[in-house]
Amino acid sequence: MAVTVNGVELTDAEMEAEIPHYADAKAPVQMAMTALVLRRVLLDEAQRLGIRCENDEQAIDRLLESQVQAPVPDDAACRWYYESNPAQFTVGELIEADHILFQVTPGIYLDGLRSLAQETLDLLQTDASQFAAMARKLSNCPSGEVGGSLGQLARGDTVPEFERIVFAMAAGSMLPRLLETRFGFHIVRVNRKIEGRLQPYEAVAGSIASALAATSRDTAWRQYVKQLVGKASIKGVSLEGADSPLVQ
């Protein structure tokens, strides 16, 4: 079935040009189609309002700038964010950690992998001296060759779900449960911690204000686009999750 937006059919050529932008997405065709539909909706509104520019991107930018007023974060909001997220503004924090990775791969029996990981953790909680040997034997990470050692880690060196847990651990401790990340199940221990230094608010206030303003603007833009989509005539496609690929 053809996809039309306000009576205009989207072409195969447009799709072929858009799909490469979403090659790494889980559903590249759906994401590309959604982006095209949203862009068409925005351009139609720009045309209705008499906005004329050299290219489509400029027209969309001018539309959003003229029609959307996003709240500007004040100093109180910036200070609240700073005080609520001290780790984000701490520099020089390091840990030395080891892990054993039980990697989740396509077709693997997940319950069996989890059971093996849990059995290994139970063993190491009884006898932690076997950690390096178990890492060499079982870990699916290259660090297994050196007994599971990840060396020194700073914030940002690992995926967020791993970082959040290990940086909260005490030096000389092993996590008493399996740590699940996008890669699989980890047995983790932290050997050493170097505490960081919290940057003063004045040094980061500008970057906080910029980040909060960008978030406020993006939220306002998405709400505006949703309103336009609700008024548009869109046929041949479902816009589930349509607020994600706003404008490229």
Secondary structure, DSSP 8 states (H G I E B T S, - for coil): ---EETTEE--HHHHHHHGGGGTTSSSHHHHHHHHHHHHHHHHHHHHHTT---SSHHHHHHHHHHHH-------HHHHHHHHHH-GGGGEES-EEEEEEEEEE--TT--HHHHHHHHHHHHHHHHH-GGGHHHHHHHH--SGGGGGTTEEEEEETTSS-HHHHHHHTTS-TTEE-SS-EEETTEEEEEEEEEEE--EE--HHHHHHHHHHHHHHHHHHHHHHHHHHHHHHHS-EES---TTTTSS---
